[in-house]
Amino acid sequence: MKIAYVFTSGRKKRLEKIENGEPVPREFLFGLTELREMGHSVDIFELIDFSDGKNNFVKKILKKRNAFLANFTGLSSSSHLISSEKLEVLNQYDVVIANNEYVAFGLAYYKKKGVFSTSLVFFVMGMASKIQVGKERRGKFFFDIRYFLGKKEYLELINESSKIIFVGKGEYNLANTIFNEQNKKFEFISFPVDTEFWKPSNEHTDEYVLFIGNDRQRNFELLKRIALLTPEIHYIFVTQQIDRCEVTDNVEVIRGDWKEELLSDEEIRELIRKSALVILPLIETYQPSGQSVCHQSMACGKTVMISETMGFWAPDTLITNKHLILIRETDPDSWVEQIQKILSDKRVNQKIGHNAFVVMNTDYSLKNCAITLDQCLEAVRANKWDGLL
């Protein structure tokens, strides 16, 4: 099968490092390398590959439209960055995979116009939950419009796509409720982790409590309060959302951003390995926020303490107090109590960390994800041929 992946940015550089034998985790290539190993012909594109550098009248209109939709509904599209002429190259493939909705919305706009006819598959990375904001506040005129417009736009994306892949059960269940007539296209695949890269160290230093993250679903105010209430604990916050002047002396702030690679993957792995505990306080959301950091830390054999939100991605397979620690409460005192409890009981801490390592290696490996993804793509190709007969 001929497959084309389309990413926003940053993946070609990482893939090149992998091909050169450098130690780079592969989970954010969304199965690309594994599908190649299975014998598929897989090419990689980034949005810049479909840009002609021009800013004509049509693109200006699209940019204004996309800005309005992003501000009003939370749904964003890359269509204004794409040249229709450059998209024609996608017609030579059996399937095109978009790594998120931003890319998918852009491709779907041109697919609807007939620029390319290849089957489109995309990964859901948080935008489906944006529609729920309007739904939960129905009755207020603004949110009624926001909900219906957001649902309409997302429905058009679904209609132009052959398969929609969710990596979080919360968002998957939400989409099944909102788009119940289209859910035959929906597929849930547990987001994997590269267990060959993210693995424990032989050294056990347990020097600090670690937090990593920049997205808006992280609860930064709660995080700062936790550190304030536990001056005896050393924390490291890897984020660009908190300045050193905002926290107490027991907190070390390290600037970090995945896209900008301010820290290398190896440096992040070392920070995880040396930690005693990884904490991920979140705000309430349907998005699987914290998923990648959680999986990476668990694969390194570390206990993860994370907020139990509606978007928690694996309620059936990741069990609290066995594989990780889920905290429903949002007050800092509850978090402080749990942090102090786990740090004072090394036996329990190590047991949860060991269980975390085991479940990541058995249920969340890249190979398992790729097998399910391969089955999805084969089904897409089979349905396409059935439609031509």
C-alpha positions, 0 to 999 in steps of 0.5 A, spaced: 500 500 500 502 507 498 501 511 504 502 519 505 503 522 512 502 529 512 504 533 518 504 540 521 512 540 522 518 537 525 517 530 523 522 530 517 528 532 521 526 527 527 525 521 521 532 523 518 535 522 525 532 515 526 534 513 519 541 516 521 541 511 527 540 516 532 536 515 538 530 518 537 523 516 540 518 514 534 511 515 537 510 522 534 511 519 527 504 515 528 506 509 526 510 511 520 516 507 521 512 501 523 508 501 517 514 501 513 517 495 516 511 491 515 512 492 507 508 498 505 511 504 501 510 510 506 512 517 504 512 523 509 510 530 507 509 537 512 505 543 510 511 547 508 511 542 502 504 544 499 506 551 500 507 556 494 509 562 498 504 566 495 498 570 498 493 571 493 486 573 494 483 566 495 488 565 500 487 571 504 479 569 504 481 563 507 485 566 512 480 570 514 475 565 514 479 560 518 481 565 523 474 566 525 472 559 525 478 558 530 476 564 534 469 562 534 469 555 535 476 553 537 476 549 530 482 551 526 484 549 519 491 549 515 487 551 508 490 558 507 497 555 507 496 550 502 497 551 494 491 546 490 496 545 485 501 542 490 496 537 493 495 533 486 501 529 488 497 526 493 493 522 488 498 517 487 497 514 494 492 509 496 491 513 503 493 520 506 494 520 513 493 527 517 497 527 524 491 532 527 485 536 525 489 542 523 492 538 517 486 534 516 481 540 515 486 543 510 486 537 506 479 536 507 477 543 504 481 541 497 479 534 497 471 536 497 473 541 491 476 535 487 483 537 488 485 530 490 481 523 491 485 519 495 482 516 502 483 521 508 485 518 515 486 523 520 488 522 528 483 526 533 488 531 537 483 535 541 479 539 537 473 534 537 472 536 544 472 543 543 465 542 540 462 540 547 464 547 550 458 550 546 453 543 547 454 544 555 452 551 555 446 550 550 440 555 552 445 561 551 445 564 544 452 565 543 454 558 545 448 555 541 451 558 535 458 556 537 455 549 538 451 548 531 457 551 527 462 547 530 458 541 529 457 543 522 464 544 520 467 537 524 461 533 520 464 536 514 471 533 515 468 527 517 464 526 511 470 527 507 474 522 511 474 515 510 477 513 518 477 517 524 482 515 529 482 517 536 487 516 541 483 518 548 477 514 550 474 520 553 474 524 546 472 517 543 466 517 547 464 524 546 464 524 539 460 517 539 455 521 542 455 528 538 456 524 531 452 517 533 450 517 525 457 517 523 461 513 528 462 507 523 468 511 521 471 512 528 476 507 531 480 508 537 487 506 538 491 507 544 497 512 543 503 508 543 510 509 547 517 507 544 519 503 549 526 502 546 527 509 547 523 510 554 526 505 559 528 505 566 535 507 568 539 502 572 541 508 577 535 510 582 536 517 584 529 519 586 532 526 586 525 531 585 518 531 583 517 532 576 512 536 572 512 537 564 508 540 559 505 547 556 498 546 553 492 549 556 489 543 559 495 543 564 493 546 571 499 551 572 495 555 578 494 548 582 501 546 580 504 552 583 500 552 589 502 545 590 509 547 590 508 553 595 505 548 600 511 543 600 517 547 601 521 541 603 520 538 596 524 539 590 521 540 584 523 541 577 518 544 572 519 543 565 515 548 561 514 555 558 508 557 561 511 559 568 516 564 570 522 563 575 519 569 579 512 566 580 514 560 584 518 558 591 525 557 592 524 549 592 522 549 584 527 549 578 524 552 572 527 549 565 524 552 559 522 546 554 518 545 548 517 539 544 516 543 537 522 547 538 526 542 541 529 546 547 531 540 550 533 534 547 529 527 548 535 524 551 535 530 556 527 529 558 528 522 559 534 523 563 530 528 567 524 523 568 529 517 570 532 521 576 525 523 578 522 520 584 515 522 582 511 525 576 505 529 577 500 532 572 495 536 574 490 538 569 484 542 568 477 539 566 477 537 559 475 531 554 482 532 551 487 526 553 492 531 556 498 529 559 498 522 555 504 522 552 508 525 558 504 520 562 506 514 557 513 516 557 514 516 564 511 510 566 515 506 560 521 509 564 518 505 570 516 512 574 509 513 578 505 518 575 500 522 579 495 525 574 488 529 574 482 524 573 478 528 567 473 526 563 478 526 557 482 520 561 484 516 555 484 509 558 480 508 564 479 500 562 486 499 562 490 504 566 488 502 574 489 507 579 493 505 585 496 500 580 499 503 574 498 510 576 495 515 581 489 518 579 486 524 583 479 527 582 480 532 587 482 539 584 484 542 591 492 543 593 491 540 599 489 533 596 495 533 592 499 535 597 497 529 601 498 524 596 504 526 594 507 526 601 504 519 602 507 516 595 514 519 597 514 516 604 513 509 601 518 507 597 515 500 596 509 502 594 512 507 589 517 502 586 511 497 585 506 502 581 512 504 577 514 497 575 507 495 574 507 502 569 513 499 566 510 492 564 503 495 562 506 500 557 511 494 554 505 489 553 499 494 551 502 500 549 508 498 544 509 501 537 508 494 534 501 493 537 499 500 535 501 499 528 498 492 527 491 496 529 493 502 524 495 497 519 488 493 519 484 500 519 488 502 513 487 495 509 479 496 511 479 503 508 483 501 501 478 495 501 472 499 502 474 504 496 475 498 491 468 496 493 465 502 491 469 502 484 466 495 483 
